[in-house]
Amino acid sequence: MASLPNGVVAAQLETISVSSLRSTDVPVAHAENDKLFAACRETGCFYLDFRESDGNLTGSLADMYQLLEDLHSLPTKEKLRFDVDKLQQSRMKLNGYDVSHRASYENTELMLSRYKPLGRNFAGLKANKDGFATYTIPKDGVLGLIDDEDFVRPEAMDKHMDPLKTFTRTMNDATHSILSSLSASLGLPEDKTLQDYHRLNVSSPDIIRLLKYDSQPASERGDTHTAHTDIGTLTFLFTRQPGLQMFSSASQTWTWILPHYDLCPIVNLGDSMAMLTNKFFPSCLHKVGPPPNGGVIGKRSIAYLVRPEIGRPLVGTQTKWIPAISDRQEVYSAKRLLEEKFKALRGDTKHSILVGQMETDGQDRRALTV
């Protein structure tokens, strides 16, 4: 496990066991459900332990790290063929494939995927730029939910398709376990569950994101990934190096989150989860920067971002736990949230969206982005 310098305190996150969530032993499952519910309510962030639940993850995760290296090691000219901002042609591209022919994606200018070069997004380095490059791979392409000709990709990806499918299905199975547990705890009716927004074989903007952080000397310290909340419902983050920080509303301070075991990713809630529970569960505000008293040295991360099906309105059903929707809470569609968040990441619109503040008043979190 990674460590921090003496005197630097790391967040004490709950560890949730996938196997216990799925246990047929009722007391074991009930106890794990309660732990998950409390973690989501209190911090919106937890570790998820796969070590006793899915042996397939070990091999597929190793392959994801190799795929990350293979893609980011391609010649610059080849990577820029898939530059997300240079693919705006006559037909709109989203999440790595052409979806202009789909009615649910019509009239959107958003392009989320493929290759994002270093320094493209708003962050805390020189000239307010970020310190990482990413390659993004869509669930729909991996699982064949779109025509293969629409899933445009580098040839280097093709030899990794079987592990990509295994990894994607494993993350979706875990998502179903988490959302089923939370739906039951929240008292949601069977036709209004959280998992109904995230069906494996239905098109959605779920993505695998392969992140490579540029090495950064201590003399040039700054946030490589600006303070933000995630767009989606859940984010699974696999990383072996420190750098992630979480903002605590209770203490009004940033706290370091240390990586755990390879098969124990960090999971955080995003804006869609907050909206689907009418703010009962918080979206986790976080950022990435250099470890204390040091710089960034070749950090790598793999994220699986779980997002609702694109046309669904993001509003919660009132239950014993979920409040009625606030008069200040504007109802977003998944599509609109993706569009506005993307613009905020590029510094093209108000920062309040970047940090999950969509209401017309309330605590101002915008200063946290700078």
Secondary structure, DSSP 8 states (H G I E B T S, - for coil): -----TT--B----EEEHHHHT-SSHHHHHHHHHHHHHHHHHTSEEEEE-TTT-THHHHHHHHHHHHHHHHHTS-HHHHHTTBGGG--SSS-EETTEE-TTSGGGTT------EEE-TT-SB-SSGGGB-SEEEEEEEHHHHTTSS-GGGB---GGGGGGHHHHHHHHHHHHHHHHHHHHHHHHHHT--GGG-GGGG--TTS----EEEEEEE--B-GGG---SEEEE--SSSEEEEEESS--EEEEETTTTEEEE-----TTS-EEEE-HHHHHHTTTSS----EEE---TTS-B-S-EEEEEEE---TT-EE-----SSS----TT---EEHHHHHHHHHHHHTTSS-HHHHTT--SSSS---GGGG-
